[in-house]
Amino acid sequence: MKKLMTGVAEMVATARSRIEEVEIADLLAMVDDPNVVIVDLRDIRERQRSGFIPGSFHAPRGMIEFWVDPDSPYFKPIFGEDKKFVFHCASGWRSALTTATLQDMGFDAAHLREGFSGWEKQGHPIEQVEKKD
């Protein structure tokens, strides 16, 4: 296999060097803040298996650029609100890349540095997806 010019670890490190990273303790203080939207980028199966941060909004990683762009036919109005958006994934890699991309688009965002796995490991509240009958 041909060697890649830039590996994903380098891409994540570059993204992290230029974005706002939120620590778990800081996000915990934001959970009930009506001016903060916590956005879960994980796949729906990850949410079903592991649960989610209470009050978080699910936005699949593959659609986020389309959902935040007001000129896109897929735009979601939540992303037009004047709020602080904190993105997260499982470990912080996907959310770092996402946040950097959204900043490149002109969308102000931050990400949870340690991801959902860090949140879960520290024993913070988790809601479960309700099973449909």
Sequence and secondary structure as in RCSB ss.txt:
>XXXX:A:sequence
MKKLMTGVAEMVATARSRIEEVEIADLLAMVDDPNVVIVDLRDIRERQRSGFIPGSFHAPRGMIEFWVDPDSPYF
KPIFGEDKKFVFHCASGWRSALTTATLQDMGFDAAHLREGFSGWEKQGHPIEQVEKKD
>XXXX:A:secstr
    SS HHHHHHHHHTTSEEE HHHHHHHTT TTEEEEE S HHHHHHH B TT EE  GGGHHHHH TTSTT 
 GGGGSSSEEEEE SSSHHHHHHHHHHHHHT   EEETTHHHHHHHTT   B      
